[in-house]
Amino acid sequence: MNGVSKVSPGVGTGLSKPVAAALSIVDCDFHPFVPLQEVIARMPARARRSVQVSSYAAVLGREHNRFLIPTGEPLRLDAVPTRGGLAGSDPAFAVADYLDRWGIAAAVMMPIQAMGVIAWAAEEVVNSYLAAMNDLFLEMWHAEDPRFKMLISVSPHDPDAAVREIERLADKPGVVGFQIPMGEIGLGSSAMFKVYAAAAHFGLPLVLHPNSVDCSLQNSPSCAGRVTRSYAEHHVLLSQPGQGAATQLVMSGALERFPTMRVVLAEFGFSWVGPMMWRMDTAWQRGGGADGLLPRPPSEYLLNQLRFTTQPYDEPGNPRDLVPILDSMQAHRTLVFSSDYPHWDTDRPDVVLRRLPVELRERVAKQTAMETFGTRLGL
């Protein structure tokens, strides 16, 4: 990644941050953790018997050593709290180590501990687990610092339960959107429309993120070439589930049906967005998409309603080659900053923003995120 993701944001780096200091930043992909034993303790007794905690925080989402991560560990060693525990598990430490250090005005919390439910078959267990986790994130993180903003995690298996969870928490202070781990129900399926209707009613954006078993689990999004065999393959091909999600949402007519819905695709890359819009528009002109009933070109829905995060930052050998890519996706309105903190490949705000054209920096750092999440960010 030419250094963007491998430079530490941790304490004691001694590095200057001229860009970060000059801008208030909204981080649209921040990964905190909560104690899973406490989550399980909040679940009904019957559901508790169906849940086991692994040694890795993702709760059986995948074995942490399935792929050899370049640093050997999925989380940053320099982001481990001074009191011990997992990186990203101590809200007070994260405030000092990340929010205050880099001028983060709001950090949108993406609970990856919710992703493990993709492999769970018992819907009632999934529902009670996610409800307990959502409550604990609000109590533990947002209560520590209101800059920590919450995404409600909802079931990928049970749209009715997803609606109930949105209705239960949508008006809670600190809630800014919701996430669905992508599973066996396609995002363009009419079964999901009741979820989108609830989100549109409350003005909650949908945030999508790789679920840790993309390309390697039957009921998860698949990638070309079948099951990926290494971290490098997996990382490169993660753009494909993002492309599939964007295409389904646009071409199924879901975004046409819910014109106020906003969707953030986090951590799927962004250099593919422009060419994919061209391909969708060509297919639409030939009569495709929602049985030919989309009244406007697919690119209009994408540009108006979909947003993409900077992490992982796509870096050509010649930085100037990125300019036409950013222009093709109208990055001034579609690209938002994300760090992926506290993962091993965290992107430092000052490095990423400095590599963007000057005229894009404030939009990417804050303005587009504010337009996407609205007044819920409190900014």
WOQUI-V403729 format. One record per residue. N is the residue number from 1. PSI is psi in degrees with one decimal (NA if undefined). D_FIRST is the distance of its C-alpha to the first C-alpha in Angstrom with 1 decimal. Layout:
[[N	PSI	D_FIRST] [N	PSI	D_FIRST]]
This chain:
[[1	18.9	0.0] [2	27.7	3.8] [3	-14.5	5.4] [4	-47.8	5.9] [5	-10.1	6.3] [6	-3.8	7.6] [7	129.8	10.2] [8	137.5	13.4] [9	9.7	15.6] [10	174.8	18.4] [11	140.4	21.8] [12	13.8	22.5] [13	-29.4	19.4] [14	10.6	21.6] [15	145.5	19.0] [16	161.1	20.3] [17	63.2	19.5] [18	-39.0	21.4] [19	-47.9	19.8] [20	-37.3	20.0] [21	-26.9	23.5] [22	-9.6	24.7] [23	142.2	23.8] [24	132.7	24.8] [25	138.4	21.9] [26	118.9	22.2] [27	117.4	19.5] [28	10.7	19.8] [29	86.1	18.2] [30	131.2	19.3] [31	91.8	20.2] [32	169.9	23.4] [33	154.7	25.7] [34	157.3	29.5] [35	118.1	31.9] [36	-29.8	32.5] [37	-34.6	35.9] [38	-36.1	36.9] [39	-48.2	35.7] [40	-36.7	37.8] [41	-23.5	40.7] [42	-10.4	40.9] [43	154.7	41.2] [44	149.4	44.6] [45	-42.1	46.0] [46	-41.4	46.1] [47	-34.2	42.4] [48	-33.0	41.5] [49	-15.6	42.9] [50	1.1	40.3] [51	133.1	37.2] [52	146.0	35.8] [53	125.9	33.0] [54	176.8	30.6] [55	-12.5	29.1] [56	144.9	25.7] [57	-16.7	25.5] [58	-0.2	24.7] [59	67.4	28.3] [60	10.9	28.3] [61	-41.4	25.6] [62	157.7	24.3] [63	134.8	24.6] [64	-16.0	21.7] [65	18.9	21.6] [66	-42.1	21.6] [67	142.6	18.1] [68	105.2	16.8] [69	139.6	13.9] [70	-37.2	11.9] [71	-6.7	13.5] [72	-19.3	16.8] [73	142.6	17.3] [74	-19.9	16.2] [75	155.8	16.9] [76	133.2	16.2] [77	-29.7	18.8] [78	1.0	19.2] [79	11.0	20.0] [80	128.8	23.0] [81	149.1	26.1] [82	-25.4	28.6] [83	3.8	31.2] [84	176.3	29.1] [85	179.2	27.9] [86	146.2	24.6] [87	133.2	21.9] [88	11.5	22.6] [89	-4.9	26.2] [90	104.9	28.0] [91	-42.6	28.3] [92	-40.7	29.8] [93	-41.0	27.0] [94	-32.6	24.4] [95	-48.9	26.4] [96	-42.6	26.3] [97	-28.0	22.8] [98	-58.8	21.1] [99	-54.6	23.5] [100	-36.8	25.5] [101	-36.9	22.8] [102	12.7	20.8] [103	42.6	23.7] [104	116.3	23.1] [105	-28.7	26.1] [106	136.1	25.5] [107	113.7	23.2] [108	113.2	23.6] [109	121.2	23.9] [110	96.5	22.6] [111	99.7	24.6] [112	-12.6	22.7] [113	-12.5	25.9] [114	-18.6	27.5] [115	-24.8	25.5] [116	-20.7	27.6] [117	-10.9	30.6] [118	-37.5	29.3] [119	0.6	31.0] [120	136.3	34.1] [121	-26.8	37.3] [122	107.0	39.6] [123	-38.9	39.2] [124	-37.4	41.3] [125	-44.4	39.2] [126	-46.4	36.0] [127	-43.8	37.7] [128	-35.8	39.1] [129	-48.2	35.9] [130	-38.7	33.8] [131	-44.3	36.7] [132	-40.2	36.9] [133	-44.0	33.1] [134	-45.0	33.2] [135	-42.8	36.1] [136	-37.6	34.6] [137	-42.8	31.4] [138	-44.3	33.6] [139	-35.6	35.9] [140	-40.1	33.3] [141	-55.0	30.5] [142	-34.8	32.0] [143	-28.4	35.1] [144	-42.6	33.2] [145	123.2	31.7] [146	-8.5	32.2] [147	-20.2	28.7] [148	113.8	27.6] [149	145.4	28.1] [150	134.9	28.9] [151	124.6	28.0] [152	127.1	30.9] [153	127.1	30.0] [154	160.4	32.4] [155	134.6	33.4] [156	-9.8	31.9] [157	-22.3	35.2] [158	90.0	37.9] [159	-35.3	37.7] [160	-42.1	41.0] [161	-36.5	39.6] [162	-42.4	36.5] [163	-44.1	38.9] [164	-39.1	40.9] [165	-38.5	38.0] [166	-46.5	36.8] [167	-34.2	40.5] [168	-35.6	40.8] [169	-7.9	37.9] [170	-33.7	37.1] [171	6.0	39.3] [172	139.4	38.2] [173	135.4	36.8] [174	-15.6	33.1] [175	127.3	32.5] [176	-10.2	30.3] [177	-168.0	29.5] [178	159.3	29.3] [179	146.4	27.1] [180	117.5	28.1] [181	125.4	26.2] [182	119.6	26.3] [183	-142.1	29.0] [184	-18.3	31.9] [185	118.4	33.2] [186	145.6	31.5] [187	-22.1	30.4] [188	1.7	32.7] [189	143.7	35.6] [190	-19.8	38.7] [191	-23.8	38.7] [192	-8.9	35.8] [193	-32.5	37.7] [194	-32.0	39.7] [195	-44.3	36.5] [196	-35.1	35.3] [197	-42.6	38.8] [198	-43.1	38.7] [199	-42.6	35.3] [200	-37.7	36.7] [201	-40.4	39.8] [202	-3.7	38.1] [203	38.0	35.4] [204	119.8	32.5] [205	150.2	29.2] [206	131.1	27.7] [207	126.1	24.2] [208	147.8	22.6] [209	148.1	19.8] [210	143.2	18.8] [211	12.6	21.6] [212	-14.8	20.2] [213	14.4	22.5] [214	139.3	21.3] [215	4.9	21.9] [216	8.5	23.9] [217	138.8	26.9] [218	-44.4	29.8] [219	20.6	30.3] [220	166.0	26.7] [221	138.5	24.7] [222	164.9	24.3] [223	158.1	21.8] [224	141.3	22.7] [225	8.3	23.4] [226	-144.6	24.9] [227	129.4	23.7] [228	147.7	20.1] [229	-10.2	20.4] [230	165.7	17.1] [231	-41.6	14.1] [232	-46.6	12.0] [233	-47.5	14.7] [234	-45.8	15.1] [235	-43.6	11.6] [236	-41.7	11.7] [237	-4.5	15.3] [238	-15.4	15.2] [239	-26.2	15.4] [240	-46.0	18.9] [241	-34.0	20.6] [242	-41.8	19.5] [243	-41.1	21.0] [244	-42.6	24.0] [245	-46.1	24.6] [246	-43.6	24.5] [247	-44.3	26.7] [248	-47.3	29.2] [249	-37.8	29.6] [250	-55.7	30.2] [251	-21.1	32.3] [252	-15.3	34.3] [253	4.9	35.7] [254	-42.4	34.5] [255	-30.1	33.2] [256	-40.0	36.3] [257	-33.3	38.4] [258	77.1	36.6] [259	-16.7	35.8] [260	-6.1	35.1] [261	134.4	32.5] [262	142.8	28.9] [263	129.0	26.0] [264	122.9	22.4] [265	105.6	19.8] [266	128.8	17.3] [267	25.4	14.0] [268	4.6	14.6] [269	177.1	12.3] [270	-11.5	14.3] [271	-12.3	13.9] [272	-9.1	16.7] [273	-49.0	19.2] [274	-54.8	21.0] [275	-34.9	21.8] [276	-36.7	22.9] [277	-42.8	25.2] [278	-42.7	26.8] [279	-42.1	27.4] [280	-42.5	28.9] [281	-39.2	31.2] [282	-43.2	32.4] [283	-39.1	33.2] [284	-41.2	35.0] [285	-24.9	37.0] [286	7.2	38.2] [287	12.9	39.5] [288	169.0	36.8] [289	113.0	35.6] [290	46.0	37.9] [291	33.2	40.6] [292	14.6	40.3] [293	1.1	41.2] [294	120.7	38.2] [295	-15.4	40.0] [296	158.8	37.0] [297	142.4	34.0] [298	-33.4	31.1] [299	-31.4	28.8] [300	-41.1	31.0] [301	-42.8	30.6] [302	-49.2	26.8] [303	-34.8	26.6] [304	-30.8	29.3] [305	-14.0	28.4] [306	143.1	24.8] [307	153.7	21.8] [308	146.1	18.1] [309	157.6	15.5] [310	-25.1	12.4] [311	129.0	10.5] [312	130.4	8.3] [313	122.3	7.5] [314	122.7	7.6] [315	102.2	6.5] [316	160.9	9.2] [317	-36.6	9.9] [318	110.7	12.7] [319	-27.1	12.1] [320	-22.0	15.7] [321	-17.0	15.1] [322	-22.6	13.8] [323	-50.4	17.3] [324	-27.5	19.3] [325	-44.9	17.1] [326	-39.1	17.6] [327	-40.5	21.2] [328	-28.9	21.8] [329	7.3	21.0] [330	59.2	22.9] [331	-22.4	20.1] [332	-16.7	22.7] [333	-7.9	24.3] [334	-11.9	21.8] [335	132.3	18.5] [336	153.5	18.5] [337	143.1	16.4] [338	149.1	15.2] [339	-31.3	13.7] [340	18.5	14.1] [341	138.4	15.9] [342	39.6	16.8] [343	164.5	14.4] [344	-29.5	12.3] [345	33.4	9.0] [346	136.0	11.0] [347	122.6	9.9] [348	133.2	12.3] [349	-43.7	14.7] [350	-36.2	15.2] [351	-48.0	11.8] [352	-49.2	11.2] [353	-33.7	14.8] [354	-27.1	15.0] [355	-5.2	12.6] [356	153.3	15.0] [357	144.2	18.3] [358	-40.0	20.9] [359	-13.1	23.1] [360	-16.7	20.6] [361	-48.3	19.7] [362	-36.0	22.8] [363	-49.5	22.9] [364	-38.6	19.4] [365	-35.0	20.0] [366	-48.6	23.4] [367	-45.0	25.8] [368	-37.5	24.5] [369	-39.5	24.2] [370	-39.1	27.7] [371	-31.3	29.0] [372	-47.1	27.5] [373	-16.2	28.8] [374	-154.4	31.8] [375	-13.7	34.1] [376	-25.3	33.1] [377	-19.4	30.3] [378	26.0	33.2] [379	NA	31.7]]
